[in-house]
């Protein structure tokens, strides 16, 4: 079975919270509250995301984390690689493989092709595309916002 690790799954959840609040800076504690994850887990996830340049940490009283780019510009491929390293479905799927069977293996080229297809599929899905839909608002709850248009 092909499956991302729990930490990669958690990273995606944390990133969707940040993506749903563009420009906001959220502490690890706030992210834990929004996601339902334990604070140490959130901190563990944020470290590789920051190292990969997907989030940035800001220090100080108003410190916390935010996305480094708009969510439409962050692909799931980047998230998976940040958390798990280079995508390789099999040992021979990446450039620096250590498989002793490679010279005699007839499946290597097929696995590399499959690896490339999966990688491209992940590149084609942005963080913005996996955001949960906004909840529907009843007419009574809807507010009118006055906007002046300047031309």
Protein Blocks (a to p, Z undefined) as FASTA:
>chain_A
ZZddfklmmmmmmmmmmmmmghiacdfklmmmmnopafklmmmmmmmmmmnopaccdedj
kgccddfbdfklpcfklmmmmmnopadfbfklpmkbcbfklmmmcklmmmmmmmmmmmmm
mmmpcfklmpccdddddfklpccddddddZZ
